[in-house]
Amino acid sequence: MRTAHAARSGLDTNILLSSLLSPQGKPFRCLALVKAGVVRSVTCEGVLDEFREKLQTKFAYSRDRAEAAADEVRRFSRVVPITGQLEVVASDPDDDKVIECAVVGGATHIVTGDRRHLLPLGSYQGIAIATAADFVALARSP
């Protein structure tokens, strides 16, 4: 990784969800690095929409509680506009927004737990695609 402070990460929805569910896990540590200013986060409304929707449907969050969680992500991330035109993951087009967000936001990494669609890509246009554990290890390395 470049110097840790220069790293910009696009966090996939599954990383955001996992960070709420396990405050001891690697996804939580990714967010801690962002909140501490060690790395920067980029996101988009599409990721935030999916985050809110999953919180409500899978984890029974109220609409207000899900909105508050999305607002917190918005506070520590730069929200970039995307067009929805990028098509990279034919087998799961929902993942395209994560990649487009990272491209538009100038991310150095996409952090994801998606072992089926995103992680097998390895990288896209020079943006490394990494697990939370790998990203935490990279961010802590000199």
Secondary structure, DSSP 4 states (H G I P E B T S, - for coil): ---GGG-EEEEPHHHHHHHHH-TTSHHHHHHHHHHTTSSEEEE-HHHHHHHHHHHHHHH---HHHHHHHHHHHHHHEEE----S-----TT-GGGHHHHHHHHHTT-SEEE---TTTTGGG-EETTEEEE-HHHHHHHHH--
